[in-house]
Amino acid sequence: MKIPHKKTEVVLPEEGIGEGEKRVDYSANPKLALSVPADCGGQRLDQVLARLRPQHSRNRLQNWIREGRVAVGGVIVSEPKQKLWGGEVVELTEAPDEHNQSSSPEDIALNIVYEDETLIVLDKQAGLVVHPGSGNWSGTLLNALLYLDPELEKVPRAGIVHRLDKDTSGLMVVARTIEAQTNLVRQLQARTVKRYYQALVRGNVERGGTVDEPIARHPTQRTKMAVVKTGKPARTHYRVVERFLECTLVECALETGRTHQIRVHMTSIGHPLVGDQVYGGGTSRIPKGPEFHRQALHARRLGLIHPASGKPMLWKSNMPEDMAELIGTARSEAFEARAIEEDEDWDEDFDDGPEIIYVRGDGENVDDDEDDVE
């Protein structure tokens, strides 16, 4: 049996505006009249709209329904789950993207590693904020993209489909069309976008594994995320790349994309990232190294199915200079510690210890106690 939609009468602004509420006027935006196919009878309103307007994501369409931008048979329907008979006329008033309205192009240098008519892949530098927000209304990746390609003003969020934290470096993909953006969002949901990160974490990670713990806003510290039973599902796979003194280089692969996911998950198993001032408890250095002023996290590999060609593609990024130097210092410390340990083991085989002879570049042997005379 087909289930008809539920009609919801919307209170007119003059009668129902409460204190502090804004009056919304959509009359300036053109309405689209869409005929519901007969074979869509019994389907949800958001499902039907996703079929009729495939360039938009389901989440975007659901938000427009709740905002009162959708009418069925002349009556506004504000519930995405409402069922349709089939044959109705649905009126949709599409919204301009708020970020694009409030953002302006800015000449900010970007490291573009690949681009075509559909995609831009960039290697984001640490310190660059992705989206404008509280305290960061300019100087963001979005501003830079609008300067790079003014046509991105027509794409929500300037084509950004996923983000990296301000102090995380590495690979990101940007869509140049609404269709490509919707395709990539669906790939993220279907997990065909592969994202691999390398992180330097505190402690000795014995073996690889998976952290499968839900993440949500911290219950008391609202600027932080945390493992919360009622949070959204989150899964991070990790493997050991190299071990050092009291820290380990790991590679993490994401199945989901929650805010601060790697930082929260690695902290939850006792291995916070070196330099992470938010989740690392102030552990901003390797044992003997200098302070590192950001979380040691780099998005090193990115794989996806090209939205236009359907071809699998993979990009790799070299470790940024600051992290490469940090890892080099950790490696040197570990090497020196192993060398000292080996020397101590050697000494134990002799009553008086071995005679140590230093070999010069010219082939002469010089006793340890002999002065070096030119």
MOZI-V338283 format. One line per field, one symbol per residue. ss: DSSP state (~ for helix, > for strand, _ for the rest). phi: phi as a letter, one per 30 degrees, with the letter a starting at -180 (. if undefined). A space follows every 50 residues. Layout:
ss=???
phi=???
This chain:
ss=____________~~~~______________>>>>>__~~~___>~~~~~~ ~~_____~~~~~~~~~___>>>__>>______>_____>>>>>____~~~ ~~_________>>>>___>>>>>>________>__>____~~~~~~~~_~ ~~~~_~~~~>________>>>>>>>__~~~~~~~~~~~~~___>>>>>>> >>______>>>>__>>>_______>>>____>__>>>>>>>>>___>>>> >>>>______~~~~~~~~____>___________>_____>_____>>>> >>>>>______>>>>>____~~~~~~~~~~~~~~~~~~~~~~~~~~~___ ______>>>_____>>>_______
phi=.dcddcdcdcddedcbdcdidcdcbcddcdcccccdeddceidddddddd ddbddcdddddddddddicbbciicdcccedeccdjjdcccbcdcddddd dccbdbdbdbcdcaabdcbbcbcdddjcddcdaeibdbiceeddddddbe ddddcehhidcabbdeccckdbcbccbdddddddddddddicdcbbbcbc cdicddadabcbbdbaeedbcddccadbecddebbbcbbdcacbdiabdb cccccbbdehedddddddcibddeidddcciidcbdecdddccaddbbdc bbbacddcciddbbbbbdddedddddddddddddddddddddddddeddb dciddccccdddjdcbddcdddcd
